[in-house]
Amino acid sequence: MTACYRSGSLLGVRVCAAVLLASVSSFSEEYIQDLGESSVYETTSVEKPLQASSSYAEVLSEAWEGRSLSAAEVLASLPGVQYTRQGGVGSFQTVSIRGVSAKNIVVCMDGIPLNDASGGAVDFGTIDLNQVEKIEVYKDRVPAKFGGRGIGGAINFVTKGSKPAEAVLKPEDKKSGRVLLSYGSHNTWEASTQLLSRLTDSASVSASLSARHSDNDYEFESQNGTQYDPDDDYTDTRRNAEFTEYSGLFKARVLHASGVFSTLNFNFSRSEGGNPGRDDYQTSVAGYKGEFAQATYRAELPQLLGWLWLEFSLTGKFEKAVSHSYYPLDHLGYASSDFLKYGAAGYSLIPEVLANYSGEKIEANLRLSLDMSYYSGRGSSKPWNLTRYATTSSGDVSYNILKTLSVGGEGSALFIKDDIHGGEYVSPVMTKKLKSAKDRDVSFAGRGFVRYDAPDSRYGGSLSFGRLFRAPQLMEIYGVYPGMVSNPDLLDESALRFEVGGYYMIPKSQTVIRATYFQTSVKNAICWINSGNFLKPLNVGKSHIRGLEAELESKPKKWFTAILRATFQKTEDKSEEHYYNGKMLPYEPARSYYAEAKFDLPYHFDFIWTSEYRTKIFEDRTNRIKQPAVDLHHLSLGYNPFNKTRLVFALRNITDEKYRNVYTPFPTPGREYKLTLTQGF
């Protein structure tokens, strides 16, 4: 209860108290095996050893559909995960995991890294959750199947249609699908449709199309350019902040007579919007466009020699991000009288092979990949291009000493070769000549772990320790995104990480309690800092992070589910600079809490209430630019009048809180509503 009182909100206290009371005092006689499951969070049964750690989570589509949530907001409901955003729908959004910044997290789409050697800055605001089936979150590691490299863990978005037709359709059904329509505040609307069809007993296809838009013309309190004089503040409307995105995906699966299982995945997105600029002088003609396409062919061979599984894949990617402005008109201070257009585009080809060995006591995985990328400037930049060759080898092994005890390890190695060809790189605030790429040595990572996890045990635990690394990506070094400035001088990052955690289950009340202590020491961590009203990545010489996660999930009654989560952490800048040493890392709160209560009501209704709170954060390394504590409350009411029909009304930020500070040029919306209709067929 102490955590709840600290929020300073009577409403939040009552919700927390009700959740705690119901969780510990209500009991059911029914014994439930899968105690980790809720509408938001699921303990997977696919990788059973991971159940002994709270460092893995699956977030299912029921957690966000109809609830007016972005991908970053959904992930921030998990303990240890924080998020930031620069505005409304489609604005640039990121997440951090256990105090480690967003750029150190490997983000994948169907297992293919979006910020791999050819990617970089992953914008969660442009990820359309209407195309996503579930989200996999690895807080302590990057699995070998994703490349094995990354300091802050991994996030994998599994798209719609990933499950085989035989796992979804009834034997007598040939196809299924659904249509989703929604409308909300600020002329925000979404429309999507999905179709799954079984062509034959050995072939199936799935497809999805989605569109979403928002005018983002919400009101905010403007300081009128005088941060320290509240007398001249006034209510203004966000202009030139509209956002539109179209996306789609197609998947085909075929089981060949030879036993080879083939899959072909293709997905794309195109986004466009305005860039409103500062709140005290909004721009009128600035904007951006983004394009992304990815195609993957994967072949899974039948089991060889009775113990070996092989998988081959080939992925092609294209991404492009271009911004434009006319600065004398926009008053952003650029010393040019010309229309300015800046950005980059890139192509990648990624062949890879995966091998899996599964024995009675040993399980091992090996991944080898080659990432060949070509990037070139767009717009006002003088012609330049860059090629990158990145070779990655990663693997993991787990050995079962006993049925309840296993030990194992993971390792990866990365070699990068960049080649730059002349020209000038243009950003919103400067131009810089590109001469030659920095030489980067081979980088290594390793991690060991111990797990206790009996199938019929009410408790379990895990311990791990390792050295991780991450090299700066191309779009971090040379790319341009709205409101961001890249940094060609970034250094490689490395970290030492330790964690120990466990869980305890109470079967009668269908309750699970998890807790994890984590500690990370990072060298040359990349943090995104406000610089001249833009976000810029900088290396922090040394930093130290330690903290504790705690969560309780309970379903004491069939009609009631409760979730409580808390994160306590201390993030310190340990660099040699006097002005920064001992300060908190940017965008990292000391504490954050999350509470959720779900009620299954009569007459096919359901009601969900959530409360979230985080302490103050700083936007700069000197800890002078402060965002105040945030105390938010949300609700959603669902109704299922028919078997395949669902209506959801969501109300976000009920107290209409504008969480920002006097320096932030990107005000966020207040109270918002959304009405969603989903119809299956």
N, C-alpha and C positions, 0 to 999 in steps of 0.2 A: 504493500500500500504506500510506502514511502515514495516510490517512483511516481505513483499517480498524483500524490499531493504536490510534488514539485512542479507539475505542469501549470499550476496556478489557475486552473479552470475547474469550476465546480461541476460543470457538465462532464468533463473528462474524468473527474474523480468518481462520480456516480457510476459512469460506465465501467471503469476499472473495478470498482467495488462489486458491482453486480456480477461481472465476469468471474472474479476470484471466488465470490461466495458460491456461485452456481457450480464452479469447477470442482471445489473441494467438498461440498456438502451433499451433492446429488449423486446417487449411485444407480446403476442399472445391473440387473442380474445377468444380462447377456454378455458372453465373452466374445470380444472382437479380436481377430488376429491382426489386422492391419491397423494398428493404433495411430500411425503417423499421418493419416489422411484427413484432409479437410478440403473445403472449397478453394482454399488458397494455396495450401502447401501439402506436399505428399512425400512420404518416405518411400523411395523406390524399392521394388522387390527384384528388379532386374540385376542391380549390382548390390547384392545383399550385404557384403562387408561394409558398404558405405552407410548402412543404417546405424552403425556404431558411432558415427560422427555427425554432428549437426552442420558439418561443412559442405553438405550436398543437399540440394532441394530441387524439387520439380514444381513449377507453378503451372497450373492447368488453366485452360481457356475460360472456365467458369469464374475465375478470379477477376476477369476484366470485362467480359462481354456485357455491354449495356451499362457499365458503371463509370463511363467517362474517364478512363485512366490511360495515361501514356505508358510506354514500355518502362521508362525510368521510374515512374510512380509505382507501378506494379512491383518492380524489383525492390524498391525502397521499403516495402512492407515486411521484408525479411530482416532478421537481426543482422547487424554488421554492415548493412548496405545503406548508403546515403546517396541523395541525388541533388542536382542543381539544374535549373533551366533559365533561359533568357527571355521568356515571354509566354505566349499562348500556344495553341495547337501548331505543331510543326516547328516550333522554335528549337534552337540548339539545346540538347539535354544530354547529361552524362550521369554516370553513377560511379561511386567508389566502393571498394570492398575492404572492410577492416582497416580503414585509414589509408589504404593504398589508392592512389589517384586513378582516374578512369583510363588514362593512356597506358597503364600497366596491366590492363585486363584484356585477355584475348576474347573477342566477340565473334561468334560463328553463326552462320546460317546453314542449317542442315549439315553441320560438321565442317564446313568450309570457312576458315577464318576470313572475316571481313577486313581486319586490320593486320593481315599477314604481310609478307614482304612487299606486296603491291598496294596495301590498303593504308591504314593510318587512322585518322580521327574518325571514330565511329559516332555518328549522331543518332542517338536513340529517338530523337523527335521525328525522324523520317522513317522509323520502322512501324509499319502498319500492322497492328495486332490482329486485324481481321484476317490476315494471311497466316497467322501463327496458331499451332495446335497446343503447344506447351513450351515452357522455358526451362532449361536445365542450368543450374547454377552450381559451380564448383568454387568454393571460397578459398580453399587451401592449396590448390594445385591447378595445373593445366594438363589434362590427360594426354597420354601419348597419341591418341587418335586425333587430337587437335594440334599436334606439333610439339607438345611438351615444354614450350618456352613461354614465359610470362610471369611477372612477379605477383600480380594481384588476383590470380585465379582465372576462371573462364566462364563465359555465358554463352549458351547455345540455344538459338531460336529454331525450334522444330516446326516446319511449316505444315499447313493443312494437307491432308492426303498422304501423310507419311506412313500411316498404318495400312497394311495390305488389305485388299478388298475382302478377303475371307475373314479378316478379324473384325470387320465393321458390318458387312452385309449379312443378312440371313441367307441360308442356302437357296431359298426361293426368290430372293431379290436380285435384280440385275443392276440397279443403280440407286443412288440416294443423293440428296443435296439439300441446300438451304439457301435462303435469301435473307439478308439483314439490311434494314433501313433505320436510320436514326436522324434526329434533328435536335439542336440545342442552342444554347446562348451564342450570341454574336454570329448568327447565321452559320452555325457549324453543322455540317451534315456529313453522313457517311452512307455508302451503299456498297454491298459486296454480295457475291454469289459464289457458291462452291458446288461442284459436281463430282461424284465418284461413280464410275461405271465398270462393271466386270464384263469384258469382251468375250473371254472364254474362261475355261477352268484354270488356264495358266497365264492369262494376260489381263491387265486392268489399267485404266487411265484415270487421272484426276486432274481437275482444272479449277482455277479460281481467278476472279477478277474483282478489283476493289477500287473505289474512288473516295476521297475525302477532301473537305474544304472547310475553311473558316475565314471570316472577314477579320477576326481578331481585333475588332473595334471596341474593345472594352475601355471602361473609364479607369483613371488612376489619378492619384494626387501628385501634381507637378510642383517642384520646388521653384520653378520659374527662374532657374539659373542662380538662385541665391540660397545655397544649402543651409546657411546659418540664420536666415531670416524667415521664420514661418508666417509672418504677417502677410506676405504677398503670395503665399501658396494658393493654388486654385485647382479645380477638377478639370482634367483634360481628357480627351479621347485618343486612343492609340490609332494612328493613321498609317497607311502604307505598310501594314503588317499582315496582309492577307496571305494565305497559304493554300496551295492545291497540290494534290498528289494522286497519281494513278499507278497502280501496281497489278501484277498478275503472276501466276505460276502455272506450270504444266508438268505433270509427272506421268511416266509410263513404266510399267513393270511387266517383265516377261520371264517365265520359267522355261528354259530351253530343254529339249529332249536330252541333251548331254548332262543335264543337272546344273548348268550354269544359270545363275539368277542375274538378270540385267535390269538396271534402272536408268532412266534418263530424266533428269531434272532441269527445268529452265525457269528462271524467275527474273523479273525486271521491275523497275520503278522509275518514275519521272516526277520530280517535284519542282515547283516554281512558286516564288513569293516575293513580297516586298521586304525591304530592309529599312525600318522606320528611323533608325538612328537614335540620337539622344532624346530623352524625355523633354528637355527644355528647348530643343530646337529639332523637331522631327523632319526627316528628309522627305522628299516628294517623288524622286525618280530613281532611287537606289533599289536594287533588287538582286535576285540570284536565281540560278537554275541548276538542278542536279539530275544526273542520269546514272543509272546502274543496271547492269545486266550480267547474269551468271548462268552458265550451262555446264552440267556435269554428267558424264557417263560413268557408271560404276558396274563392274562385273564381279560377282561373288562366285568363286569356284566351289564345287562340292568338296567335301572333306577328303584330304589326301592322307594315305597311310594310316588312316584311323585316328589321327591326332592333330593334323595341321589344316588350318583354314587360311586361304589366301583371297585377297581382294585387291583389284586394280581399279584405278579411277583416273580420269582426265577432266580437268576443269578449265574453262575459259572465262575470263572476267573482263568487263569494261566499266570504268567509272569516270565521271566528268563532273566537275564543280566549277561554275563560273559566276562571278559577281560583277555588277556594273554600277557606276555612279557618275554624276556630273557634279564635281565637288564645289565649284563656285556657287552653284545653285543650292547645294545641300549644306553648305557652311560646315564642312567637316575638316577644313584646314589644309587640304592637299594643294600644294603649290603648282597647279596645272589648270589651264583654261580649257582643256580638252575633255571630251567624254572618255571616262576611264573604264576599261573592261579588263578583268584579271581573273586568272584561274589556271587549272591544269586538267589534263585528261590522260588516262592510262589504260594499257592493255596488259593482261597477264595470261600465262599458260602454265598450269600446274599439274604435272603428272605425279602420281604417288602410288605406292604399294603398301598394303598392310598385311601382316601375318599374325595369326593367333594360334597359340598352343594351349590346349586345355587338357590337363591330366587329372589324376585322382587327388594329388596334393599340390600341384604346381599349375599356375596359369600365367601366361606371358603374352605380351603384345609388342610388335615392332612396326614402326612406320618410317618409311623413307620417302622424301619428296624433293622436288626441284621446282622452284618458283622463278619463272622468267618473266620480267616485267619491263615495259617500256612506257615512259611518261614524257609528255611535252607540254609546254606552256600554251595558254590560250589568251586571246584578247590583246592587250597593249604590250605584253612582254615581247622583248626582242627574241627571235627564235632560239629556243633552247630545248634540249631533250636529255633524258637520262635513262640508262638501262641498268637493271639490277638482276643479278643472279644469286639466289639464296638457296642453299642446300641444307636440308634439315634431316637429322636422324634422331629418333626418339623411341623409347621403349620402357616397359614396366614389367615387373614380375612379382607374383605373390605366392608365398609358400605356406601351406597349412601345417603348422607344427602339430596342432591338435584340432579336433573338430570345432573348438571354440576359440582357438588362438592362431593368428596368422601374422607373418612378417613379410615385408617386401620392400621394394625400392623402385625408383623411377630415375631416368636420366635422359638428357637430350644434348645435342650439339648443333650449332648453327654457324654457317660460313656465308658471309655476304661480300659480294663484289659489285661496287657501283662504278659507273663510267659516265661522266658528265661531258656534254658537248656545248660549250660556249653560251653566249646570250646573256640577257638580263632578266632576272626574276622580279616581277612587279607585285607589290602588296598594297593594301590601302594606305599605308603611311610611308612607304619608302620603295626604292628600287635597289637591287643588289646584284652585282655581277657574279655569275657562276663560272668558276674556273676549273676546279677539280674536286672530286669527292674525297671525303676523309677515308683514310685507310682504317678498316675495322678488322680486328683479329677474330679468330674462331672463339665463340662463346660456348661455355659449358654450364650445365645445371644438373643437380642431383638431389634426391630426396629419399629418405628412408621412413618407414612407418611400422607400427605395431598395432594390431586390432584385436579386441576381444568381443565376440559377437556370437552367442549361442542361439540357434533358431527358436528355442522355446524359453529363452531367458527373458526376464523382465528388465534386465539392465545390460549395458555394454559400454565400451569405451575405446578410445583410440589415442595414439600419440604419434607425432611426426616431426621431423626436423630436416631442413634442406637448404641448399643454396640455389637461388633462381636468378634469372637474368632476362633482359629485354633490350633489343636494339631499337633505336628510333626508326620510325617508319617513313616512307617517302612523303606521304601527305602531311606528316608532322614537320618534316624538314623543308619541303618545297611547296606544299599545296596551300590553297586558300579556301576558306569556308566563311560564310557570313559571320561577321563580328569576331573573326579570329585572324591572328597573324602567326605564320609558322616561323621556325627558327632553324636555319641551316647548320648552326653550330652546336646542336645537341650532342651530348655524350651518351654512351651506353649506360644502362642501369644494371645494378646487381643488388641482391638482397639475401639476408639470412632470415629464415622463418621457422618459428617453433609454435606448436599448438598441442593442447591436450584437452580432450572433451569426453563427454559421456551422456547417456540417456537413462531414464528410469520410467517404466510403464506401470500404470495402475489399471489392470484389465476391467475391473467392475465398473469404473466410471469412464472407461474408454479415454484415459488421460495419458499423455506422454510429456515428460519434462526433460529438456535438454539444456546443457550448459557447456561452454567452450572458452578456454583461456587461450589467447593468441598473442604473439610477440614477433615483431618484424623490425629489422635494422636494414635500412636502404641506403645505398651509396649512389649519388647522382640521380636521384628520383626526379622524374619529369612532372612538374606541376604547372597547371594553367593559371596564369596570373593576369589580373586586369592591368593593361598597359595602354594609356592613351585612349581609353574607352573601348579597347579591343582585348580579347583574350590572347595571351601569348604563352607558349610552352617554355619553361626555364628549368635548368637542372638545379636541384637542391643538393648541396655537397653531401651532407649526411642527415639522416632523419631516423627517429626511433619511435616505434608505435607499440603499444601494448594495451590490451583490453579484455573485456569479458562480455560474452553473449549469454543471454538466458531466455528461454521460451517455454511456454506452457500451452498445450493444445488439448482440448477436452470436449467430449460429446457425452455429457452425463445423461441426457435425454434424447430420444429420437428427434425431437423438434428443436433442439438447442445445441449450438456449437459455439465454443469460446476459444479465443486465441489471445495470448499476452506475449509480447516480445520486448526485450530491452537490450540496449547496447551501452556499455560504459567503456570509454577509451581515453587514452592520453597520447596525443600525437605531438612530438617535439621536433623542431628544427635543430639539428646538431651540427650545422655547418660552422666554419671558422669565422664567418663574418659576424662582427660584434652586434650589429643591428638585428640580426635574425636569430642568433643562438638562443635557445630556450623558448622561442615563440611557438605557438600552435601552427600546424600546417593549414594552408588555406582550405576552406570549405569543409572542414572536419569538426563536428560538434563533440563536446565532451560526453554528452548523453543523448540518447534518443529512445523513445518509447512508442509502441504500437499496440492498440487493443481493438479487437473485433468481436462482435456478437452477432450471430445469425439465428433467426427464428423461422422455422417452417410453420406457417400459420394455416388455419382451416381455409377451405374453399380455394385451394391451389395458390395461395399467396405465400410469399416469403419476404422477410425484412432483414436488412443488414445495416448495422451501425459500426462505423470505424472512427477511431480517434488516434491522432498522431501528434507527437511533440518532439522537438529537438531544441537543444540549447543554442546559444548564439554561435555564429561562425564568423570567420574573418576572410576577406577576399585578397589580402596582401600578406606578404611574409613578415612585415613589421607589426602586424596585428593592429593597425590603426583604422582600417576600413571594415566596419563591423555591420553584419546583418543581425538584427535582434532575434530572440527566441521565437519559434513558430509553434502555434497551438491550433491545430486544424481538426475539424469534425465533418464527417460525410455520412450520407445515408443513401440506400437504394431500396426500392420496393418492386418486387417481381410478381408477375401473375401469369399462370399457365392455364388459359381457358380451355385449350385442347391439347391433345397428345404432343403435337409438333409445333405448337404456337407458344411464343413467350413474349410478354411485354415487360419492360423494365423502365422505371423512372428513377433517375439518379440526381442527387443534389450534392454538389461539391462545395467545400469551404462555406459551410452554413453560416458561420459568424462573419463572413465577408471580410476576412483579414487580408490586408495588403502587406505581404512580407517583403520588405526591401529596405535599402538604406539610402541616405542622401546622395551617395556617390554613384549608385547603380544606374546606368543609362537604359536598363532593360526592365521596366516595371512588369509585374505579373498580374493576371486577372484576379478578381475577387470571386464572389459567389457565381456559380454556373450551374445550369440544369441541362439534362439530356433525356430524351425519350427514345427508346429503341424497340423495334419490332423484329423478331426473328421467326421465320416460317420455314419449317422443314418439309421435304417432299421425298 
